[in-house]
Amino acid sequence: MRALLRTITLLLCLVPVFAQAQQAKPVKPFIDAARGPTAIPDEPKPPVLGNAVNDDLRRTRNYAMQPPTIPHRVDGYQVDKNFNKCLDCHARAKIEMSQAIPVSITHYMDRDGRMLGQISTRRYFCLQCHVPQDPVKPIVPNTFEDIDTVIQKSLKTSKK
């Protein structure tokens, strides 16, 4: 009887071990289509940077209040809470020497519209809105027309 009781106790102790071994099958990693084939916990390899446009030509804006694009390379620029490399040329005190476009007056306003003596902290990180350009073909065809073009076409068709 004791041997039977000992065997049953041993089997009951081994049940959780076998159950855990059953669950230890490799789990298929969760993949998010936006990240490509890299599983969520893994760090994807960043894409190679393109050869940014560096022609210093101002580009036409497509809509009112569109932030201008950056017409020069900015890779390697330090823009953080301690330093903003963009202000070496675009700060109002430096534009005479650099001949760069000055930072817009809107960047000196706080969220309540009050003028500040320095650039607002909410407008300090330039690369959140202003972006450098790469000479690439669009992935999707674009038929966008700015409002001036739409008005001009409308005026031409109404005269006919």
GIMO-V514265 format. One record per residue. N is the residue number from 1. PHI is phi in radians with two decimals (NA if undefined). Layout:
n=N phi=PHI
n=N phi=PHI
This chain:
n=1 phi=NA
n=2 phi=-1.11
n=3 phi=-1.11
n=4 phi=-1.15
n=5 phi=-1.12
n=6 phi=-1.14
n=7 phi=-1.12
n=8 phi=-1.11
n=9 phi=-1.09
n=10 phi=-1.10
n=11 phi=-1.11
n=12 phi=-1.15
n=13 phi=-1.24
n=14 phi=-1.44
n=15 phi=-0.98
n=16 phi=-1.09
n=17 phi=-1.13
n=18 phi=-1.17
n=19 phi=-1.13
n=20 phi=-1.17
n=21 phi=-1.12
n=22 phi=-1.13
n=23 phi=-1.43
n=24 phi=-1.41
n=25 phi=-1.12
n=26 phi=-1.09
n=27 phi=-1.56
n=28 phi=-1.16
n=29 phi=-1.15
n=30 phi=-1.37
n=31 phi=-1.98
n=32 phi=-1.82
n=33 phi=-1.03
n=34 phi=-1.21
n=35 phi=-1.64
n=36 phi=1.43
n=37 phi=-1.37
n=38 phi=-1.39
n=39 phi=-1.14
n=40 phi=-0.94
n=41 phi=-1.27
n=42 phi=-1.54
n=43 phi=-1.60
n=44 phi=-1.31
n=45 phi=-1.33
n=46 phi=-1.18
n=47 phi=-1.18
n=48 phi=-1.20
n=49 phi=-1.18
n=50 phi=-1.39
n=51 phi=-1.59
n=52 phi=-1.05
n=53 phi=-1.10
n=54 phi=-2.41
n=55 phi=-1.80
n=56 phi=0.99
n=57 phi=-1.71
n=58 phi=-1.28
n=59 phi=-1.76
n=60 phi=-1.17
n=61 phi=-1.56
n=62 phi=-1.59
n=63 phi=-2.69
n=64 phi=-1.06
n=65 phi=1.19
n=66 phi=-1.21
n=67 phi=-1.13
n=68 phi=-1.14
n=69 phi=-1.37
n=70 phi=-1.59
n=71 phi=-1.59
n=72 phi=-2.62
n=73 phi=-1.22
n=74 phi=-2.29
n=75 phi=-1.11
n=76 phi=1.60
n=77 phi=-1.24
n=78 phi=-1.56
n=79 phi=-2.34
n=80 phi=-2.55
n=81 phi=-1.14
n=82 phi=-1.66
n=83 phi=-2.78
n=84 phi=-2.28
n=85 phi=-1.06
n=86 phi=-1.03
n=87 phi=-1.29
n=88 phi=-1.09
n=89 phi=-2.02
n=90 phi=-1.64
n=91 phi=-1.16
n=92 phi=-0.98
n=93 phi=-1.27
n=94 phi=-1.95
n=95 phi=-1.23
n=96 phi=-1.11
n=97 phi=-1.33
n=98 phi=-1.48
n=99 phi=1.09
n=100 phi=-1.47
n=101 phi=-1.20
n=102 phi=-1.27
n=103 phi=-1.07
n=104 phi=-1.05
n=105 phi=-1.06
n=106 phi=-1.12
n=107 phi=-1.33
n=108 phi=-1.74
n=109 phi=-1.83
n=110 phi=-1.47
n=111 phi=-1.15
n=112 phi=-1.69
n=113 phi=1.47
n=114 phi=-1.40
n=115 phi=-1.34
n=116 phi=-1.97
n=117 phi=-1.43
n=118 phi=-2.36
n=119 phi=-1.11
n=120 phi=-1.09
n=121 phi=-1.10
n=122 phi=-1.37
n=123 phi=-2.07
n=124 phi=-1.39
n=125 phi=-1.65
n=126 phi=-0.92
n=127 phi=-1.31
n=128 phi=-1.31
n=129 phi=-2.05
n=130 phi=-1.63
n=131 phi=-2.23
n=132 phi=-1.26
n=133 phi=-1.96
n=134 phi=-1.99
n=135 phi=-1.37
n=136 phi=-2.14
n=137 phi=-1.39
n=138 phi=-1.12
n=139 phi=-1.27
n=140 phi=-2.10
n=141 phi=-1.02
n=142 phi=-2.15
n=143 phi=-1.96
n=144 phi=-1.08
n=145 phi=-2.24
n=146 phi=-1.26
n=147 phi=-1.09
n=148 phi=-1.10
n=149 phi=-1.14
n=150 phi=-1.07
n=151 phi=-1.13
n=152 phi=-1.06
n=153 phi=-1.12
n=154 phi=-1.11
n=155 phi=-1.14
n=156 phi=-1.14
n=157 phi=-1.28
n=158 phi=-1.34
n=159 phi=-1.34
n=160 phi=-1.38
